[in-house]
Amino acid sequence: QVQLAESGGGLVQPGGSLRLSCAASGIIFSIYDMGWYRQAPGKQRELVAFITSGGSTNYADSVKGRFTISRDNAKNTVYLQMNSLKFEDTAVYSCNAEYYGLGGKKDYWGQGTQVTVSS
């Protein structure tokens, strides 16, 4: 059974920092590309940051220079370090594991963790 378990969300003031974690089980974590997505109330889900199995990263323009995605294959965990948080970063953040193999695409999602930026 595949599980992606996010943690680290919470309430933070503008300018503050949070580190999200997503622990994976039931998959060969090292071969999966991992992404952090977010969905704010009334808005579509958007990609925040992405890290390939090889370690290449990509970020949404809105978070470049503030957020950093990383992975620890030994711990089957992907992280999202969020600095200089803004009100507009408030959303439910979910992690995604994606793999394209001979059998097609495998795609898994976590339940999400709430991040609220408020003074």
SEFITI-32024 format. One record per residue: residue in one letter; x, y, z of N, C-alpha, C in turn; residue number from 1. Coordinates in steps of 0.05 Angstrom, whole numbers. Layout:
BEGIN
+--------+--------+--------+--------+--------+--------+--------+--------+--------+--------+-----+
| residu |   n.px |   n.py |   n.pz |  ca.px |  ca.py |  ca.pz |   c.px |   c.py |   c.pz | num |
+--------+--------+--------+--------+--------+--------+--------+--------+--------+--------+-----+
|      A |      X |      Y |      Z |      X |      Y |      Z |      X |      Y |      Z | NUM |
...
+--------+--------+--------+--------+--------+--------+--------+--------+--------+--------+-----+
***
This chain:
BEGIN
+--------+--------+--------+--------+--------+--------+--------+--------+--------+--------+-----+
| residu |   n.px |   n.py |   n.pz |  ca.px |  ca.py |  ca.pz |   c.px |   c.py |   c.pz | num |
+--------+--------+--------+--------+--------+--------+--------+--------+--------+--------+-----+
|      Q |     17 |    -24 |      0 |      0 |      0 |      0 |     18 |     25 |      0 |   1 |
|      V |     12 |     43 |    -19 |     28 |     67 |    -21 |     17 |     88 |     -3 |   2 |
|      Q |     34 |    101 |     12 |     26 |    124 |     29 |     46 |    147 |     26 |   3 |
|      L |     35 |    170 |     24 |     51 |    195 |     25 |     39 |    211 |     48 |   4 |
|      A |     56 |    216 |     68 |     47 |    229 |     92 |     61 |    256 |     95 |   5 |
|      E |     46 |    278 |     92 |     57 |    305 |     95 |     55 |    313 |    124 |   6 |
|      S |     74 |    330 |    132 |     75 |    341 |    158 |     89 |    368 |    157 |   7 |
|      G |     86 |    384 |    178 |    101 |    408 |    180 |     85 |    434 |    175 |   8 |
|      G |     60 |    430 |    167 |     44 |    454 |    163 |     36 |    468 |    189 |   9 |
|      G |     24 |    491 |    186 |     16 |    505 |    210 |     11 |    534 |    204 |  10 |
|      L |      9 |    550 |    226 |      4 |    578 |    225 |     30 |    593 |    228 |  11 |
|      V |     36 |    612 |    211 |     61 |    627 |    212 |     55 |    655 |    204 |  12 |
|      Q |     71 |    673 |    215 |     68 |    702 |    208 |     82 |    708 |    181 |  13 |
|      P |     73 |    729 |    168 |     87 |    737 |    143 |    117 |    741 |    149 |  14 |
|      G |    133 |    732 |    130 |    162 |    733 |    134 |    174 |    709 |    148 |  15 |
|      G |    157 |    692 |    159 |    166 |    669 |    173 |    173 |    646 |    155 |  16 |
|      S |    181 |    624 |    168 |    189 |    600 |    153 |    175 |    575 |    164 |  17 |
|      L |    173 |    556 |    146 |    163 |    529 |    153 |    178 |    509 |    136 |  18 |
|      R |    181 |    485 |    146 |    191 |    463 |    130 |    171 |    441 |    129 |  19 |
|      L |    162 |    435 |    105 |    144 |    412 |    101 |    160 |    387 |     95 |  20 |
|      S |    149 |    365 |    104 |    161 |    339 |     98 |    139 |    321 |     86 |  21 |
|      C |    148 |    303 |     69 |    130 |    283 |     58 |    144 |    256 |     58 |  22 |
|      A |    135 |    239 |     75 |    148 |    213 |     78 |    133 |    192 |     62 |  23 |
|      A |    147 |    178 |     45 |    134 |    159 |     27 |    140 |    130 |     36 |  24 |
|      S |    120 |    114 |     32 |    123 |     85 |     37 |    108 |     69 |     16 |  25 |
|      G |    117 |     45 |     11 |    104 |     28 |     -9 |    113 |     33 |    -37 |  26 |
|      I |    133 |     50 |    -41 |    143 |     55 |    -68 |    174 |     54 |    -67 |  27 |
|      I |    186 |     50 |    -90 |    215 |     53 |    -92 |    221 |     83 |    -95 |  28 |
|      F |    223 |     96 |    -73 |    223 |    126 |    -72 |    243 |    138 |    -92 |  29 |
|      S |    267 |    126 |    -93 |    289 |    138 |   -108 |    284 |    141 |   -138 |  30 |
|      I |    265 |    125 |   -149 |    260 |    127 |   -178 |    237 |    145 |   -185 |  31 |
|      Y |    224 |    156 |   -164 |    201 |    174 |   -169 |    209 |    203 |   -170 |  32 |
|      D |    197 |    218 |   -188 |    198 |    247 |   -188 |    178 |    256 |   -167 |  33 |
|      M |    185 |    276 |   -152 |    168 |    285 |   -130 |    161 |    315 |   -133 |  34 |
|      G |    136 |    321 |   -126 |    128 |    348 |   -129 |    112 |    358 |   -105 |  35 |
|      W |    113 |    383 |   -100 |     96 |    396 |    -80 |     76 |    414 |    -95 |  36 |
|      Y |     51 |    410 |    -89 |     30 |    426 |   -101 |     15 |    440 |    -79 |  37 |
|      R |      0 |    461 |    -86 |    -17 |    474 |    -66 |    -43 |    482 |    -79 |  38 |
|      Q |    -63 |    484 |    -62 |    -89 |    493 |    -70 |   -101 |    512 |    -49 |  39 |
|      A |   -105 |    537 |    -58 |   -117 |    557 |    -40 |   -147 |    556 |    -44 |  40 |
|      P |   -163 |    565 |    -25 |   -192 |    566 |    -28 |   -201 |    580 |    -53 |  41 |
|      G |   -218 |    567 |    -69 |   -228 |    580 |    -93 |   -209 |    581 |   -116 |  42 |
|      K |   -186 |    568 |   -113 |   -166 |    568 |   -135 |   -160 |    540 |   -144 |  43 |
|      Q |   -148 |    538 |   -167 |   -140 |    512 |   -177 |   -114 |    503 |   -164 |  44 |
|      R |   -110 |    478 |   -163 |    -84 |    467 |   -152 |    -62 |    476 |   -171 |  45 |
|      E |    -39 |    483 |   -159 |    -17 |    492 |   -175 |      9 |    478 |   -166 |  46 |
|      L |     27 |    474 |   -185 |     53 |    463 |   -178 |     70 |    484 |   -164 |  47 |
|      V |     82 |    477 |   -142 |     99 |    495 |   -127 |    128 |    490 |   -133 |  48 |
|      A |    135 |    464 |   -131 |    163 |    456 |   -135 |    164 |    427 |   -142 |  49 |
|      F |    185 |    420 |   -157 |    188 |    393 |   -168 |    217 |    385 |   -167 |  50 |
|      I |    221 |    360 |   -160 |    248 |    349 |   -160 |    248 |    322 |   -173 |  51 |
|      T |    265 |    318 |   -193 |    266 |    293 |   -207 |    281 |    272 |   -191 |  52 |
|      S |    279 |    248 |   -200 |    294 |    226 |   -187 |    324 |    232 |   -187 |  53 |
|      G |    333 |    246 |   -207 |    361 |    253 |   -210 |    369 |    278 |   -194 |  54 |
|      G |    350 |    292 |   -182 |    356 |    315 |   -166 |    353 |    342 |   -179 |  55 |
|      S |    344 |    342 |   -204 |    338 |    368 |   -217 |    313 |    380 |   -205 |  56 |
|      T |    313 |    407 |   -203 |    291 |    420 |   -190 |    278 |    441 |   -208 |  57 |
|      N |    253 |    447 |   -203 |    239 |    468 |   -217 |    220 |    481 |   -198 |  58 |
|      Y |    215 |    507 |   -201 |    198 |    521 |   -183 |    178 |    539 |   -197 |  59 |
|      A |    155 |    543 |   -185 |    137 |    563 |   -194 |    150 |    591 |   -191 |  60 |
|      D |    144 |    609 |   -210 |    156 |    635 |   -208 |    150 |    649 |   -182 |  61 |
|      S |    127 |    644 |   -171 |    118 |    658 |   -147 |    134 |    650 |   -122 |  62 |
|      V |    149 |    628 |   -124 |    163 |    619 |   -100 |    194 |    618 |   -104 |  63 |
|      K |    203 |    624 |   -128 |    231 |    623 |   -134 |    246 |    641 |   -115 |  64 |
|      G |    268 |    631 |   -104 |    284 |    647 |    -86 |    274 |    646 |    -57 |  65 |
|      R |    251 |    635 |    -53 |    240 |    634 |    -25 |    237 |    605 |    -16 |  66 |
|      F |    230 |    587 |    -34 |    225 |    559 |    -28 |    247 |    542 |    -39 |  67 |
|      T |    253 |    520 |    -25 |    273 |    501 |    -34 |    262 |    473 |    -30 |  68 |
|      I |    262 |    458 |    -52 |    254 |    430 |    -50 |    279 |    412 |    -49 |  69 |
|      S |    278 |    391 |    -33 |    301 |    373 |    -31 |    290 |    345 |    -25 |  70 |
|      R |    307 |    326 |    -28 |    298 |    298 |    -22 |    321 |    283 |     -8 |  71 |
|      D |    313 |    264 |      8 |    331 |    246 |     22 |    322 |    218 |     15 |  72 |
|      N |    335 |    206 |     -4 |    326 |    179 |    -13 |    331 |    158 |      9 |  73 |
|      A |    350 |    163 |     27 |    354 |    144 |     49 |    331 |    144 |     68 |  74 |
|      K |    317 |    166 |     70 |    294 |    169 |     88 |    267 |    168 |     74 |  75 |
|      N |    268 |    164 |     47 |    243 |    164 |     31 |    227 |    189 |     36 |  76 |
|      T |    240 |    212 |     37 |    226 |    236 |     45 |    234 |    259 |     26 |  77 |
|      V |    214 |    275 |     19 |    218 |    300 |      4 |    211 |    323 |     23 |  78 |
|      Y |    226 |    345 |     20 |    222 |    368 |     38 |    215 |    393 |     21 |  79 |
|      L |    202 |    411 |     33 |    198 |    437 |     22 |    204 |    458 |     43 |  80 |
|      Q |    227 |    471 |     40 |    234 |    493 |     58 |    222 |    519 |     48 |  81 |
|      M |    205 |    531 |     64 |    191 |    555 |     55 |    200 |    579 |     73 |  82 |
|      N |    212 |    598 |     61 |    222 |    622 |     75 |    207 |    647 |     64 |  83 |
|      S |    209 |    668 |     79 |    196 |    693 |     71 |    167 |    689 |     63 |  84 |
|      L |    153 |    675 |     79 |    125 |    668 |     72 |    107 |    693 |     70 |  85 |
|      K |     89 |    692 |     51 |     70 |    714 |     46 |     42 |    704 |     50 |  86 |
|      F |     24 |    724 |     53 |     -4 |    717 |     57 |    -14 |    698 |     34 |  87 |
|      E |     -5 |    704 |     10 |    -14 |    689 |    -13 |     -3 |    660 |    -15 |  88 |
|      D |     14 |    653 |      4 |     24 |    625 |      5 |      5 |    607 |     21 |  89 |
|      T |    -16 |    619 |     32 |    -35 |    604 |     47 |    -50 |    584 |     29 |  90 |
|      A |    -49 |    559 |     36 |    -61 |    538 |     19 |    -57 |    511 |     33 |  91 |
|      V |    -70 |    491 |     22 |    -65 |    463 |     29 |    -43 |    454 |     10 |  92 |
|      Y |    -21 |    444 |     23 |      2 |    435 |      7 |      2 |    404 |      7 |  93 |
|      S |      4 |    393 |    -17 |      4 |    364 |    -21 |     29 |    355 |    -36 |  94 |
|      C |     38 |    331 |    -29 |     60 |    321 |    -45 |     50 |    300 |    -64 |  95 |
|      N |     65 |    297 |    -85 |     58 |    279 |   -107 |     83 |    263 |   -114 |  96 |
|      A |     79 |    237 |   -119 |    100 |    220 |   -129 |     92 |    210 |   -157 |  97 |
|      E |    111 |    212 |   -176 |    104 |    206 |   -204 |    126 |    189 |   -216 |  98 |
|      Y |    118 |    169 |   -231 |    138 |    151 |   -244 |    126 |    142 |   -271 |  99 |
|      Y |    142 |    144 |   -291 |    135 |    134 |   -318 |    151 |    109 |   -323 | 100 |
|      G |    138 |     86 |   -325 |    152 |     61 |   -331 |    139 |     47 |   -354 | 101 |
|      L |    148 |     22 |   -358 |    137 |      6 |   -380 |    107 |      2 |   -377 | 102 |
|      G |     99 |      1 |   -352 |     70 |     -4 |   -347 |     53 |     21 |   -348 | 103 |
|      G |     65 |     43 |   -355 |     51 |     68 |   -355 |     58 |     86 |   -332 | 104 |
|      K |     41 |    106 |   -328 |     47 |    126 |   -307 |     36 |    116 |   -280 | 105 |
|      K |     52 |    119 |   -259 |     43 |    115 |   -232 |     44 |    141 |   -217 | 106 |
|      D |     22 |    147 |   -203 |     18 |    174 |   -193 |      4 |    172 |   -166 | 107 |
|      Y |     17 |    183 |   -146 |      5 |    180 |   -119 |      5 |    208 |   -105 | 108 |
|      W |    -14 |    212 |    -88 |    -18 |    237 |    -74 |    -20 |    233 |    -44 | 109 |
|      G |    -10 |    253 |    -29 |    -15 |    253 |     -1 |    -41 |    267 |      5 | 110 |
|      Q |    -48 |    268 |     31 |    -73 |    280 |     40 |    -71 |    310 |     42 | 111 |
|      G |    -47 |    321 |     45 |    -43 |    349 |     46 |    -40 |    359 |     74 | 112 |
|      T |    -27 |    383 |     76 |    -23 |    396 |    102 |    -28 |    425 |     98 | 113 |
|      Q |    -42 |    437 |    118 |    -51 |    465 |    115 |    -28 |    483 |    123 | 114 |
|      V |    -23 |    503 |    107 |     -4 |    525 |    113 |    -20 |    551 |    113 | 115 |
|      T |    -20 |    565 |    136 |    -34 |    590 |    138 |    -15 |    612 |    146 | 116 |
|      V |    -13 |    632 |    129 |      4 |    655 |    135 |    -14 |    678 |    143 | 117 |
|      S |    -11 |    686 |    167 |    -29 |    706 |    178 |    -15 |    721 |    201 | 118 |
|      S |    -22 |    747 |    204 |    -12 |    762 |    226 |    -32 |    763 |    249 | 119 |
+--------+--------+--------+--------+--------+--------+--------+--------+--------+--------+-----+
***
